[in-house]
Amino acid sequence: MKITLVGPGGAGKTTIGALLAARLDVPFVDLDRSFGSRAGDISEFIDRFGYDAYARENVDTYRAVLHAADRRSVVALSSGFMTHRWSVHPEYARLHRCIERSSTTFVLIPSLDREVCVAEIVRRQLGRPFARSAAREAAVIRERFPIYVGLRARKIETMRAPSSVVDELCAAIKSVAQSFSLNVPAQHDHRPVSADDTARIP
Protein backbone atom coordinates (compact mmCIF):
# COMPACT_ATOMS: atom_id res chain seq x y z
CA MET A 1 0.00 0.00 0.00
CA LYS A 2 1.10 3.58 -0.56
CA ILE A 3 1.07 5.64 2.63
CA THR A 4 0.96 9.43 2.24
CA LEU A 5 1.97 11.91 4.93
CA VAL A 6 0.80 15.51 4.66
CA GLY A 7 1.09 18.50 6.96
CA PRO A 8 2.95 21.74 7.61
CA GLY A 9 6.70 22.20 7.51
CA GLY A 10 8.09 21.19 10.88
CA ALA A 11 5.38 18.62 11.58
CA GLY A 12 7.86 15.75 11.32
CA LYS A 13 6.90 14.27 7.96
CA THR A 14 10.46 13.49 6.88
CA THR A 15 11.66 12.14 10.23
CA ILE A 16 8.54 10.08 10.90
CA GLY A 17 8.17 9.03 7.28
CA ALA A 18 11.68 7.58 7.21
CA LEU A 19 11.12 5.77 10.51
CA LEU A 20 7.76 4.42 9.35
CA ALA A 21 9.21 3.20 6.06
CA ALA A 22 12.03 1.45 7.93
CA ARG A 23 9.51 -0.17 10.30
CA LEU A 24 7.43 -1.41 7.35
CA ASP A 25 10.52 -2.28 5.27
CA VAL A 26 9.32 -0.22 2.29
CA PRO A 27 10.90 2.66 0.32
CA PHE A 28 10.57 6.23 1.61
CA VAL A 29 10.04 9.11 -0.83
CA ASP A 30 10.35 12.75 0.25
CA LEU A 31 8.65 14.98 -2.33
CA ASP A 32 10.87 17.97 -1.49
CA ARG A 33 13.97 15.91 -2.18
CA SER A 34 12.45 14.57 -5.39
CA PHE A 35 11.72 18.16 -6.44
CA GLY A 36 15.31 19.14 -5.68
CA SER A 37 16.65 16.32 -7.82
CA ARG A 38 14.34 17.30 -10.65
CA ALA A 39 14.33 21.11 -10.59
CA GLY A 40 16.90 22.32 -8.08
CA ASP A 41 16.68 24.20 -4.81
CA ILE A 42 13.07 25.07 -3.93
CA SER A 43 13.76 28.57 -2.59
CA GLU A 44 15.86 29.47 -5.62
CA PHE A 45 13.20 28.07 -7.95
CA ILE A 46 10.48 30.17 -6.30
CA ASP A 47 12.66 33.30 -6.35
CA ARG A 48 13.34 32.80 -10.04
CA PHE A 49 10.00 31.59 -11.40
CA GLY A 50 7.38 32.44 -8.74
CA TYR A 51 5.25 30.31 -6.43
CA ASP A 52 2.67 29.24 -9.02
CA ALA A 53 5.41 27.85 -11.25
CA TYR A 54 6.80 26.00 -8.24
CA ALA A 55 3.35 24.59 -7.43
CA ARG A 56 2.90 23.34 -11.01
CA GLU A 57 6.34 21.73 -11.00
CA ASN A 58 5.62 20.25 -7.58
CA VAL A 59 2.47 18.60 -8.90
CA ASP A 60 4.40 17.24 -11.88
CA THR A 61 7.05 15.93 -9.49
CA TYR A 62 4.37 14.14 -7.48
CA ARG A 63 2.94 12.60 -10.65
CA ALA A 64 6.41 11.35 -11.54
CA VAL A 65 6.78 9.91 -8.04
CA LEU A 66 3.47 8.08 -8.37
CA HIS A 67 4.63 6.58 -11.64
CA ALA A 68 8.06 5.56 -10.38
CA ALA A 69 7.57 4.70 -6.71
CA ASP A 70 7.08 1.17 -5.49
CA ARG A 71 3.44 0.33 -4.80
CA ARG A 72 4.43 -0.29 -1.17
CA SER A 73 6.01 2.97 -0.06
CA VAL A 74 5.75 5.93 2.28
CA VAL A 75 5.52 9.33 0.58
CA ALA A 76 5.96 12.62 2.46
CA LEU A 77 4.39 15.50 0.56
CA SER A 78 5.68 19.06 0.48
CA SER A 79 4.23 21.24 3.23
CA GLY A 80 2.14 23.32 0.84
CA PHE A 81 1.02 20.54 -1.51
CA MET A 82 -2.51 20.29 -0.12
CA THR A 83 -2.93 24.09 -0.03
CA HIS A 84 -2.40 24.96 -3.72
CA ARG A 85 -5.09 26.69 -5.77
CA TRP A 86 -7.30 24.23 -7.68
CA SER A 87 -6.37 25.85 -10.98
CA VAL A 88 -2.60 25.62 -10.51
CA HIS A 89 -2.38 22.39 -12.56
CA PRO A 90 -4.93 20.48 -14.69
CA GLU A 91 -4.42 17.33 -12.60
CA TYR A 92 -4.22 18.96 -9.18
CA ALA A 93 -7.89 18.78 -8.14
CA ARG A 94 -8.08 15.07 -8.98
CA LEU A 95 -4.83 14.28 -7.19
CA HIS A 96 -5.91 16.30 -4.15
CA ARG A 97 -9.17 14.37 -3.93
CA CYS A 98 -7.41 11.02 -4.23
CA ILE A 99 -4.89 11.92 -1.54
CA GLU A 100 -7.47 13.33 0.86
CA ARG A 101 -9.90 10.43 0.48
CA SER A 102 -7.34 7.66 0.79
CA SER A 103 -7.56 5.67 4.02
CA THR A 104 -3.76 5.53 4.05
CA THR A 105 -3.27 9.30 4.02
CA PHE A 106 -2.39 10.86 7.37
CA VAL A 107 -2.14 14.50 8.41
CA LEU A 108 0.85 15.01 10.69
CA ILE A 109 0.48 18.11 12.85
CA PRO A 110 2.11 19.06 16.16
CA SER A 111 -1.21 19.78 17.87
CA LEU A 112 -4.87 20.20 16.96
CA ASP A 113 -4.84 23.27 19.19
CA ARG A 114 -4.06 26.12 16.78
CA GLU A 115 -1.99 28.28 19.11
CA VAL A 116 0.03 25.33 20.40
CA CYS A 117 0.58 24.23 16.81
CA VAL A 118 1.71 27.68 15.69
CA ALA A 119 4.17 28.02 18.57
CA GLU A 120 5.67 24.58 17.98
CA ILE A 121 5.96 24.99 14.21
CA VAL A 122 7.70 28.35 14.63
CA ARG A 123 10.08 26.86 17.20
CA ARG A 124 10.96 23.94 14.93
CA GLN A 125 11.23 25.95 11.73
CA LEU A 126 13.52 28.58 13.23
CA GLY A 127 16.04 25.82 13.87
CA ARG A 128 16.31 25.11 10.15
CA PRO A 129 18.83 26.85 7.90
CA PHE A 130 16.18 27.95 5.37
CA ALA A 131 13.76 29.34 7.96
CA ARG A 132 11.81 32.53 7.35
CA SER A 133 11.33 35.07 10.11
CA ALA A 134 9.30 34.01 13.14
CA ALA A 135 6.49 36.36 12.11
CA ARG A 136 6.39 34.91 8.59
CA GLU A 137 6.47 31.31 9.81
CA ALA A 138 3.60 32.10 12.20
CA ALA A 139 1.59 33.76 9.44
CA VAL A 140 2.02 30.78 7.11
CA ILE A 141 0.91 28.17 9.64
CA ARG A 142 -2.01 30.33 10.82
CA GLU A 143 -3.21 30.58 7.22
CA ARG A 144 -2.77 26.88 6.50
CA PHE A 145 -3.87 25.41 9.84
CA PRO A 146 -7.61 25.34 8.94
CA ILE A 147 -6.75 23.59 5.66
CA TYR A 148 -4.75 20.83 7.35
CA VAL A 149 -7.28 20.16 10.11
CA GLY A 150 -10.15 20.39 7.62
CA LEU A 151 -8.83 17.53 5.50
CA ARG A 152 -10.82 14.30 5.73
CA ALA A 153 -7.72 12.23 6.39
CA ARG A 154 -6.87 11.03 9.90
CA LYS A 155 -4.93 13.53 12.03
CA ILE A 156 -1.85 12.40 13.98
CA GLU A 157 -0.41 14.78 16.59
CA THR A 158 3.40 14.76 16.67
CA MET A 159 4.47 16.59 19.85
CA ARG A 160 5.87 13.38 21.34
CA ALA A 161 8.56 10.81 20.67
CA PRO A 162 8.72 9.91 16.95
CA SER A 163 8.57 6.21 17.86
CA SER A 164 5.20 6.80 19.52
CA VAL A 165 3.89 8.50 16.38
CA VAL A 166 5.12 5.59 14.26
CA ASP A 167 3.38 3.15 16.63
CA GLU A 168 0.07 4.97 16.12
CA LEU A 169 0.54 5.06 12.36
CA CYS A 170 1.33 1.33 12.22
CA ALA A 171 -1.77 0.52 14.25
CA ALA A 172 -3.93 2.63 11.93
CA ILE A 173 -2.39 1.12 8.79
CA LYS A 174 -2.83 -2.41 10.12
CA SER A 175 -6.49 -1.68 10.83
CA VAL A 176 -6.97 -0.48 7.24
CA ALA A 177 -5.19 -3.54 5.84
CA GLN A 178 -7.28 -5.89 7.96
CA SER A 179 -10.50 -4.24 6.83
CA PHE A 180 -9.56 -4.98 3.23
CA SER A 181 -8.48 -8.55 3.95
CA LEU A 182 -11.90 -9.13 5.52
CA ASN A 183 -13.56 -7.65 2.42
CA VAL A 184 -14.75 -4.61 4.37
CA PRO A 185 -13.62 -1.75 2.13
CA ALA A 186 -12.18 1.34 3.75
CA GLN A 187 -13.99 4.25 2.14
CA HIS A 188 -12.38 6.17 -0.72
CA ASP A 189 -9.02 4.39 -0.76
CA HIS A 190 -7.80 4.67 -4.34
CA ARG A 191 -5.33 1.77 -4.02
CA PRO A 192 -6.30 -1.75 -2.95
CA VAL A 193 -4.69 -3.23 0.13
CA SER A 194 -3.90 -6.91 -0.01
CA ALA A 195 -3.86 -9.51 2.72
CA ASP A 196 -0.09 -9.60 2.27
CA ASP A 197 0.03 -5.98 3.39
CA THR A 198 -1.44 -6.99 6.74
CA ALA A 199 1.25 -9.55 7.33
CA ARG A 200 3.99 -6.99 6.64
CA ILE A 201 2.83 -4.51 9.29
CA PRO A 202 4.39 -5.10 12.72
N, C-alpha and C positions, 0 to 999 in steps of 0.2 A: 504494500500500500504506500501511497505517497502522502507524507505528513507535511503540512504547511504551517509555518509559524509566522504570525504577523504581529505588528505592534510598533510602538514608538522607538526611536533610537534610545539606547540605554535601558531597554526593557530586559535585555539578556538573551536575545534571539540567537546570536552567534555562539555564545558560551553554552547555553542550554541546548541549542540545536546540535552542536558537536558532541556533547555528552550523550544526548538522546540517541543520535546515530550510532555512537560507539556501543551503547547499551543494546541497541537492536541489531547491531552488526550490519548496518546498511550505509550507503554513501551519504555524505552531508554536502549540500550545495548552498552556498551563501550568495544571494543574488547580487549584493554589492561587489563582491569579489569577481563574480562572473561579468558584471558590467565593466569593472576595471580592466579585465583581460580583453574585453571586446572593444571598449571605447576610451579607455584611459581614466585618469583621475576624475572622480565625480565632481568635485568642487571646480576644477579647471574646466570641465565640460560645461557646467552650468554657467560659469563666468563667460565662456566664449560663445555659447549657443543659446543660452536662456533655459529657464526651467521647463517650459513646454517641450522643447527639443529633448531635454534630458528624460522627461516622462515618456515620450514616444519611444526613445531608444531603450528605456528601462522595460517597457512592455515588450518590445522586440527581443530583448535579452531574456525575459521570462519565457517567451514563446520558444526560444532556442533551447532554454533549459528543459522545458517540458518535452521537447523532441529528443534531447540527448540523454537526459537523466534516466537512471535505472528506475524501473517501476517501483521498486522498494527503495525509498530514499526519504531524507528529511530535507526540506527546502525552507530556508529563512529568507523572507521577502525583505526588500528595502523598506525603511521606516515609513516612507510616504506612499508606498505602492497602492494601498487601499484608499488613499485620499485624493487621487488624481481626478480631474474633471472627466465626465463621461465621454466628452468629445475629443479627448486628447489622442485617441488611437481608435481605428475602426473596430478592433477586436477587444478593446478594454472592457466595455460593459459586460460582454459575455464572459470574459475571464474573471472579472470581479464577482459575478454571480456564481460561477462555478467554485471559486475559492471560498466565498462566504458560506455557501450552502453545503460544502463538503463536511462530513462528520469527522474528518481527520484534519480539519483546520482548527488551529488554536490561537487565540489572542493572548499574547504575553504582555502583561502590564504590571508595573510595580504594585499598584493598589487601585481598587475601584473607588476609593475616595479621591476626588479630583485634586484637592490641595496637597494631600500626601503624595499623590502621584507626581504632581508638578515639582514639588520640592526634591523628590528622589531623582527624577529624571535630570533636573538641573544639576544636582550634585554629581551624578554619574557622568553626564556629558562634559562638565567642566574639567574632568580629569582626562579627557581625550585631547590629542594634539590638534584635531580639526574643529574643536568646539567653537561655537559662536559665543557672544556675550551672554551672561546670565539672563538678562532681560529678554534677549531674542530667543534663547532656549525656552524660557518660561512662556513666551507668547506663542511659540510653535506648538508646544504640548497643550496649552489651554485651548488653542483652536482645534487641534486634532483629537483631543480627549473624547468629546461626544461621538466622534466617528468610530473610534476604536471600541468604545463600550456599547455602541449601538449596533455593531455587527452581530449577526445571528450566531456566529461561531462561539464555542465555549471559551470563557475567560479563565486565565490562569494567573494568579497573582505571584509575583516573583521576588518580593522582599523577604527572602529566606535563603537557606542554603540551596545552591543549584541542584544538589542531589535530591533534595525534597521535591523540587519542581519536576525533575525527571521522573521521580516515583509516581507523582500524580498523573503526568502525561502517559506513562506506561500503563497505568491502571485504566485510564480513559480509552486508550488505543485498544487495549485487550478487550474491553467491554464492547467496543465497536466491532472488532474482529469476531467475537463470539456471537454477536447478534446476526452477523452475516452467515456464519457457519451453521446457525440454527434456522436459517432461512427467514430471519426476521430483519427485513431491510432497514438500515439506518437511513433516515430521510435525507434526500438530496445529495447523497454521496455520488460524485461523478466518476468514481473508479471502484470497481468491485473489490471486495476483500475476500480472500480465499481462506479455507480452513488452515492452510499451511501458514498463513500470516499469524494465526492465533498461537500456533506452536512456537513461533519465533520470538514472541514477546515474553520477556521474563516476568 
